[in-house]
Structures are given as C-alpha cells and as structure tokens.
C-alpha cells in the first residue's frame, strides 16, 4: 500500500524500514504536513504523521480530495488531528498508544537530577579547567515531596522510580489509583494543594482544553519558594510567560522542559545558522537554572522500535480491512505523547 510518511527524521528512518520489511511502499518525506505540503500525499491511500504535523480541518479536506483514507500517527497524542472532521470525511486515524512509558519517566528523572546537581554547569566548568565546587550545591532527593500531576502509564513509572529515591509523593488525577496508594504511599490531592506542598512538580496529564495552562500565575503563586517544575508532557500545560516571571522572582528555583508550547517549526530541526525569532524561549535560555531538551524524552531504541512496529501493524490492519485496536474514536480524550 502506498503510504506517504511526513516529518520523517533520520533517527527513525532505519526503524521504520526494518519494521516495514518492504511490505508497504513508503514515501519518506522530511517535510511537515501543512496545507502547502498536503499535495505531496497524492497517490497514497494512507499517510503517517508525527507530533509536529498539521492535520487540521482544512488540511484533512485536501487529503480527502487526494484519496487519503487512513492516517497512521507515530505518536500517542493526537491533538494535532481534527478527529471529528476525519470521521466525517471517512478517514480512519490510528495511533501508537504506548511505546515506552519508561523512556519518558526516565528522561524526567534525568532532568530532575541534572538540574538539582547542576551537572551542565559543572561539566562546562571542568572543560574550562575550573574545578571549583562553589555554586554547585544540590539537595538529597530522599525525603523530598514530589507532586506528580497525571498518574497514567508514564506517571506510574515515574512514581515507582521516585519511591526508590525515598521521596514522599503527592498525586493529582481525575481518578485515584489504589495500587499507587498501597505500594508507594501516594497521597492523592487537588491541583492547588499539590502545587503548594511539593518541592518538585512533574507534569504528566494529557493536553485538553481543560488542562491548557494548568500551571499558570495562580498556581505558581502558591508554590514553595525555589520549587522545581518539570514538563515532559505537552508544552501548552504551562503558561511559559508566567513561569519566566516565577523564575525572575525566585519562586521557581529550577525549570526543566522537554516540550514547549510554541515548539512547532522549532524543535526537531537544526536552526544553528539562524536568528532565533521566539523571544519567549530565548528568554528561558538565559537562565542558568533552566534546562531545555528538544522533545527527546521518547528517544530510546526501545521506544523507536515500538513506534515503528505499531505504525506498520496499523497500516497492515487497514490494508487487510481489519479494525486496529489502536484506532481513535470520536471525542476520546487525547493521550500525552
């Protein structure tokens, strides 16, 4: 089956080719799907999309006119797809619901430890032959209170890891998970209480209209002075300008992100020869207590293998006329990654 794969990155190409094993005719494109690039899908019955691709209503109408009937997402989240419009046009959408919650959770811990122990600053000093320890003091994770917002697959793995550090864990979710209470002593509470009590806050809720800017000026106001805030879920969960004000005032002592609200067209690309046009992220980059990675939390060989395998499996199902269990129903809440 002819399939146009948009936003193909060098790091995923060998995994896709191996999983496909010449089963489908994959047209691998580096360009993002937009209204302007949609015509590149001509001749394909299916397309595959990544997190930065635009599958809004207008784009879907163009794809439908070209004969596209299937969208295989290489992500778990699908807030970049107009699902109801897709159904209206007869376009089926599938996703990769779980590729590796361990990859995301472990990267979250990496951000926490790197910020806490000031590893980037220390590394840069040593490279300059400066072996001073001044200004590098961190804190013990043991005994610290960590607030985990979202206790889905990723949140559960993170809680297990944090419990191993000896952390006290607060959690916020629409439904309490009894297993987490019993095994790790997790205490579920409301969002505002979690923000006011936690030394470290990590975001793992899905992005929905209700969770947009769930971390805003009001929630930052009640946080402990010097709090650590980590986001490896979706950029729009955080009001970045409010966070910058929190960093300037010292209310936020550490900020680690793998996602950014305006990352589209910025992350996943090399802009080293360009002038950065985004003043907000440019300001973030001036803080020594901010650590930014460019949406790489998922980037492990295990996750890439699982993403490729599931994507090809979803294409196989469509070609055979079988409904994949990974198809997205109308009005189902999007997942995190």
N, C-alpha and C positions, 0 to 999 in steps of 0.2 A: 504494500500500500504506500502510495506517495505521501510523504509527511514533511512539511516544512518546519524546521526547528529554529525558532527565533532565539536571539540572545545566547548563542552557543559560545561558551567560554573554553579557553584552552584546557583548563583544569578538568573539565567534564567530558570533553570530546572522546578520549580513549575509553571511558566507562560506558558511554552511550553506544559506541561502535562495538564494544565487546558484548554488551547485553543484547544488542540488536542481531548480531551474528548474520548480517546480510538478509534478515527476514523482511524488513521494510526498506523502501527506497527513501532514505533520509537525506533531505536537503538542508545541510547545516549552515546557518547564517549567523554572522556575528551581530548583525543589526537588531535593534529592539523593534518589537511590533508597535507601530503607531498608525495613524490614519494614512500617512505618506508611504509607509513600507508595507501596508497590508496587501497591495497588488503582487508582492513577491510570493504570496501563497497560491497564486494561480496554478491550477493543475493538481493541487493537493486536496485530498479529501479530508485530511487531518493536519493539525498543526500542534506544535508543542511550545509552551511558554514558560518563562522564568519570572522571578519576582518583580522585575522592573518593566515587564511588557504591559502595554496598554490594551486591554480588551473591553473598553467602554462601549456603550451602545452604538455609537457611530461606526466604530471600528468593526464591531460584530456584524453590522449591516453590510459593510463592504466585504467581509469574509464570506458571509452567507451568499452574497451575489456571485462570488467566485466559486461557490460549490463546496465550501468547507462545512463539514458536518460534525467534526469532533475536535475538541481541544484537550490535549493531554498536558496538564500542568506538571512541572517538575518541582513543585513546592507543595506544602500542606496548606498554606494560606491562599485565599482566593479573593481578597478584597480588591484586586485589580481587574476582576471579571464581573461584568454585569450579568449575573446569573439568570435573573428572570427574563432578560432580553434574549439570552442564549436559548432558553427553553422555548420562548415564543417563536424563535427563528428555527427551531428544530436542531439546534446544535447541542450535543451532549458534552458535558465537561467532567473530566476526572482529575484526580489529584494524587499526591503521594502523602497519605495521612500521617505516617510515622516513618521517618528514615533513620533517625538516631537521636533520641532524646538525650543520650549520654554526651553526644558531641556538643550540644547547646549548653547543657548543665556544666560540663567540664570547662568550657570556654568562659562561662560565667564566673566560675571559681578562679580561673586564671586571671581574669580582670580584677577580681577582689584582691587576690594575693599580690599582684603586680602593683596595684595602687597602694595597698597597705604597706608593703615592704619597700616601696619606691624603687622598684627594680629597674625601670627605664632610666631614671636619674642616676642611679648607682652605676649602671652599665656605661652610660655616656661619660661619667666621671673617670672611671677606670681606663677607658680608651684614651682619655686625655692625660693619663698618668697621675690622676688625682685620686688618692686612696683614703681621703678623709671620710669619716663617718658622720660628720656634722650635718644635721638636717635630714637624716635618713631613718629616724626612729619610727617604728611601726607599732602595732599592738598585737597582743595574743588574740587569736580567733576564739580560743577556748573561753567560754563564759559569756561571749558577746550575744546580744539578741539580734537575730536576723529576721526581717519581715519578708516573707515570700508571697507575692501577690500573684495568685494563679497556681492551682495545685493539680494541673493536668499532668501529662506524661513527663514533661520537662521539669515542672515544679516538684514532682515526686522524687525524681532522681536527684535534683539539687538538694532537697531536704535530707535525703539519705546521706549525701556527701557531707553536708553541714553538720549533721548529727555526729558524724565521725570526728569532726573537729571539736566537738564538745559545745556546740552553740545551742542557745535557747532559741526556739523557733516559734514565731507568730505566723499565721497564715490568713489570707483573705481569699475567699472564693464564694460563688453563689451557693455551692453545696459543700458541707463539711465532709471530710473523708475520715471515717472512724479508724481505718487502718493506720493512718498517719498519727492520729492521737495516741493509739495504743503502742505502736512500735517506736515512735520517736518523740513522744510527749509534746506534739504540736498543739498549740492553742489557737483556735480559730477566733477571729475577731473582725470588727468592721475596718474599713479602709483608713478612716481618720485615726482610730486608736492605734492601728499598726504603724502608721507614719509617725505618731507621737512617741512610741515606745521603742522603736527599733534603732539599733546602731548602724545596721546595714539594711538597705531595702533593695530587693531584686524583683524585676517585673517579668511576669510570665503569663499575663492574661491575654486573650485574643483581642484583636482590634475590631471594635464595633463602634457605632455612633455613641453608645453609652460609655465606652472606655476611652474615647478620644480625650487627650489631655487629662487623664485620670490623675496625673501628677501635675498640679497647677500651683499657682501662687498660694492659695489657701492651704493646700496640703503641705507645701514647703514651709509655710509659716509655723505649723505645729511640730515640725520635725526637730529632733535634737540638734543642737549646735555641733557642727562637724560631722554630720551624718554622711554615710557613703551611699550613693544612689547608683544602681546598675540597671541597664536596659539592654537585654539581648532578644527582645520580643519584636516589637514594632515601634518605629520612631515616633509615630503620632500619639503614643501613650503619654508622651512627655511634652509639656509646654516649654520648649527649649529656651525661649527668652526669659521665662520665669526662673528657669534653672540658672541661667547666666547671672541674674540678679542675686540668686541664692549663693552662687559661688563668690560673687563680689563682696557680699556681706559676711561671708564666712559661715553662714548657716549650713551650706553644703560643703563638706570638707574634701570629698572625693566624688568624682563623677566618671563612670565608665560606661561606654556605649559601643555596641556593635551595629546599631541601627540608628537612622536619623530621618526625621520627618520629611526632609527635602532631599533624600539621597538619590532619587531618580535622576539619571543622567550624570551623577557624580560618582557614586560607588560602582565598583567593578571595572572602572576604566582608569587608564593612565593619563592624568592631567598635569604631569610634572613640567611640561613645557608651556603651560597656560597660566593666565592670571586667574586666581580663584575669585569667582563672582559672588559667591554666597557669603555675605557679611556675618551671618549668624554662626556658621561653623568655623569661619575664620576667627571669630572672637573666641570660640571654645578652644581652638588650637593654641591660644596664647596662654592658657592656664597650665601651670606645671602639675596641678592635681587633677587633670583631666586626661583620660586615656581613651583613644578612639581607635577602633578597628573597623574595617570596611565590609561589614556583613559577612564575616568569615567564620562565625561560630559553627556553622554546619559543615565546614570544610575538613572532613576526615575521609579517609579511604572507605571506611565502613558506610558512612552516610552517602557518599557519591555512588557507591555500588548499589545501595538500596534504592536510591533515587532513580538510577538508570534502569535497574531491573523492574521496578514497579511501573515506570513510564512505558517501557516496552510491553510489559504484561497488559497494561490498559489498552495500548494500541492493538495488541493481539485480540483482546476481547471484542473490541469494536469491529475489527475486520471479520471476525467469526460470527458476529451478530449476537454475542453474549454480553449481558449487562455485567460490568465490573462492579465489585463491591465498593470500589473507590469513586464511583460516580457521585456528583454533588447534587442533592435535592434542592428544590426551590426553598428559599427563606431559611436555610440552615445556617447557623452562625459560623463564620469563618474561623479556622484554627490559627495558631500563632505563627507557624513557619512554613 
